[in-house]
Amino acid sequence: MTPRNTRRPARITAALAGAAALFVLPALSSLPAMAENGSAEGKWMIHHPLSGEPLMIVEIEEENGALEGTVIGLADGPEDAICWSCTGEAKNKPLKGLKFLSGFRPDAKGWSGGFLLRPATGTVSPARLDLVMQGKALQMTTGRGPLQVNQKWERID
């Protein structure tokens, strides 16, 4: 009977260790990815998704635990350009100073749960942000299927 009693604690210990790994390992596995990726905070050049031409310079900052983004300059065009396609509060407001990203929270790979205002169309849509190229570029994805838009934003600071 003694051998059976010594095996039971070993089995229980192994089972508890396995159960603990289910909770600990996912959290630990996401830490290196986030540490390697760094932060999305900073200044970025946004390029047109089809032509690749520079469009605008934006600044992303953390506010209350979420990433927010503001247009700080235009690559081409008048400095006083307005968002004529926008609706609501952004309608006919200057593009420079316009908040176009809001509510992005960190997840295991990047940032999600936020919304992107597309000044060219005036639409607001859910999007996600992922750092790529060792943090030198930010991949923005919005939409689904044939309407999906992917843009790489170039870090400039």
C-alpha positions as CSV (number, residue, x, y, z in Angstrom):
1,M,0.0,0.0,0.0
2,T,2.8,2.4,0.5
3,P,3.8,2.5,-3.2
4,R,0.3,3.4,-4.1
5,N,0.2,6.3,-1.7
6,T,3.5,7.7,-3.0
7,R,2.2,7.6,-6.5
8,R,-1.0,9.4,-5.8
9,P,0.7,12.6,-4.6
10,A,2.9,12.5,-7.7
11,R,-0.1,12.2,-10.0
12,I,-1.9,15.0,-8.2
13,T,1.1,17.2,-8.4
14,A,1.6,16.5,-12.1
15,A,-2.1,17.2,-12.7
16,L,-2.0,20.4,-10.8
17,A,1.1,21.5,-12.7
18,G,-0.5,20.7,-16.0
19,A,-3.6,22.7,-15.0
20,A,-1.5,25.7,-13.9
21,A,0.3,25.6,-17.2
22,L,-3.0,26.2,-19.0
23,F,-3.3,29.5,-17.2
24,V,0.3,30.6,-17.0
25,L,1.7,29.6,-20.4
26,P,-0.7,31.7,-22.6
27,A,0.2,34.8,-20.6
28,L,3.9,34.1,-20.7
29,S,3.9,33.3,-24.4
30,S,2.4,36.6,-25.2
31,L,4.9,38.6,-23.2
32,P,7.9,38.1,-25.5
33,A,5.8,39.0,-28.5
34,M,4.7,42.3,-27.0
35,A,8.3,43.0,-25.7
36,E,9.7,42.3,-29.1
37,N,7.1,44.4,-30.9
38,G,7.5,47.5,-28.7
39,S,5.0,50.3,-28.8
40,A,2.8,51.8,-31.5
41,E,3.2,55.2,-29.9
42,G,5.0,57.7,-32.1
43,K,4.7,59.4,-35.5
44,W,3.8,57.4,-38.6
45,M,3.6,58.2,-42.4
46,I,0.5,56.7,-43.9
47,H,0.7,55.7,-47.6
48,H,-2.2,55.2,-50.0
49,P,-3.1,51.5,-49.9
50,L,-3.1,51.2,-53.8
51,S,-0.6,53.7,-55.1
52,G,1.8,53.7,-52.1
53,E,2.0,57.5,-52.3
54,P,2.5,59.3,-48.9
55,L,-0.8,60.7,-47.6
56,M,-0.5,62.0,-44.1
57,I,1.5,62.0,-40.9
58,V,-0.2,60.8,-37.8
59,E,0.8,60.6,-34.2
60,I,-0.4,57.7,-32.0
61,E,-0.4,58.1,-28.2
62,E,-1.7,56.1,-25.3
63,E,-4.7,57.7,-23.5
64,N,-6.4,55.9,-20.6
65,G,-4.8,52.6,-21.6
66,A,-5.9,52.8,-25.2
67,L,-4.2,54.0,-28.4
68,E,-5.5,57.1,-30.0
69,G,-4.4,58.7,-33.2
70,T,-4.4,62.2,-34.6
71,V,-3.5,63.6,-38.0
72,I,-0.6,66.0,-37.5
73,G,0.2,66.8,-41.1
74,L,-0.5,66.1,-44.8
75,A,2.1,64.8,-47.1
76,D,0.5,66.6,-50.1
77,G,-2.2,69.2,-50.5
78,P,-3.3,72.3,-48.6
79,E,-2.6,72.5,-44.9
80,D,-6.1,73.7,-44.3
81,A,-7.8,70.7,-46.0
82,I,-11.1,69.7,-44.4
83,C,-12.8,66.3,-43.9
84,W,-15.7,67.0,-46.2
85,S,-16.6,63.3,-46.4
86,C,-16.9,62.9,-42.6
87,T,-20.1,62.9,-40.7
88,G,-21.0,63.9,-37.1
89,E,-18.5,66.0,-35.2
90,A,-15.7,65.6,-37.8
91,K,-17.8,67.0,-40.7
92,N,-16.0,69.8,-42.4
93,K,-13.3,69.9,-39.6
94,P,-9.7,70.4,-40.6
95,L,-7.8,67.2,-41.3
96,K,-4.9,68.5,-39.3
97,G,-5.7,67.8,-35.7
98,L,-8.4,65.3,-36.5
99,K,-8.7,62.3,-34.2
100,F,-9.0,59.3,-36.6
101,L,-8.0,56.4,-34.3
102,S,-9.6,55.6,-31.0
103,G,-10.1,52.8,-28.5
104,F,-7.3,50.4,-29.5
105,R,-6.4,48.0,-26.6
106,P,-3.5,45.6,-26.5
107,D,-4.1,42.0,-27.2
108,A,-1.7,39.0,-27.6
109,K,-0.5,40.1,-31.0
110,G,-1.1,43.9,-31.3
111,W,-4.0,46.2,-30.7
112,S,-7.7,45.6,-31.4
113,G,-11.2,46.7,-30.4
114,G,-10.6,50.2,-31.8
115,F,-12.1,52.3,-34.6
116,L,-10.6,54.0,-37.6
117,L,-12.1,57.1,-39.3
118,R,-11.2,57.0,-43.0
119,P,-11.1,60.7,-44.1
120,A,-11.3,59.8,-47.8
121,T,-14.7,58.2,-47.4
122,G,-15.9,59.5,-44.0
123,T,-16.6,56.0,-42.8
124,V,-15.8,54.7,-39.3
125,S,-14.9,51.0,-39.1
126,P,-13.4,48.6,-36.6
127,A,-9.7,47.9,-37.2
128,R,-6.6,46.3,-35.8
129,L,-3.0,47.4,-35.5
130,D,0.1,45.2,-35.6
131,L,3.7,46.2,-35.4
132,V,5.8,44.6,-38.2
133,M,9.3,44.8,-39.5
134,Q,10.8,44.9,-36.0
135,G,8.6,47.9,-35.1
136,K,9.5,50.0,-38.1
137,A,6.1,49.6,-39.6
138,L,2.5,49.4,-38.4
139,Q,0.1,47.1,-40.2
140,M,-3.5,48.5,-40.1
141,T,-6.3,46.2,-41.2
142,T,-9.9,47.1,-41.5
143,G,-12.9,45.5,-43.2
144,R,-13.4,41.9,-44.3
145,G,-13.3,39.8,-47.4
146,P,-13.2,41.8,-50.6
147,L,-13.7,45.1,-48.7
148,Q,-10.6,44.5,-46.5
149,V,-8.0,47.3,-46.5
150,N,-4.4,46.7,-45.4
151,Q,-2.0,49.5,-45.0
152,K,1.6,49.6,-43.8
153,W,2.4,52.8,-41.9
154,E,6.0,53.8,-41.8
155,R,7.5,54.9,-38.5
156,I,9.1,58.3,-38.8
157,D,10.3,59.2,-35.3
